Amino acid sequence: MVIIDKAKEYLASQSINQWQNGYPNPEVLKEDIENECGYVLTLAGEVKGYCSIRQTVDPCYGVIEHGEWKNDRPYIVLHRTCIAPECKGNGSAGIFVRFAEELAEKLGVQDLRADTHARNRSMRRMLEKNGFAECGIVYMADGAERIAFQKVLDEAA
């Protein structure tokens, strides 16, 4: 939660209203752990990042506006990605993407999806740097607008 709280502070300092309503919270992380989809990035024994990575159907991805998903196949979704401030910009978040790709390969899945706030430039840069393409706009359960991203792992799609 320390890293998530620092991410919330960073977003607030950038006047980005993402993660400013009490989410994510310890209950959400506990659910991730119970569902075996909460992952940490460690460096020298210290937690430096967090991401929820799982194969699921995200109900918020059912409707996409101002674009479209590249396909309708099963996917791995990355949520709640955050990196300790001292590790930002060094490629640490890409480790979560590579792990998601490995998980996708094991599960026979060829697509990754994620979303972020339009003003969250660091997350958008990370996704684009790691091969994700912007697909359109999706809406969270609370109505918040997010930019949807997808990475297709196989050449045939």
Secondary structure, DSSP 8 states (H G I E B T S, - for coil): -HHHHHHHHHHHHTT--TT-SS-S-HHHHHHHHHTT-EEEEEETTEEEEEEEEEE---GGGS--BSS--S--S--EEEEEEEE-GGGTTTTHHHHHHHHHHHHHHHHT--EEEEEE-TT-HHHHHHHHHTT-EEEEEEE-TT--EEEEEEEE-SS--
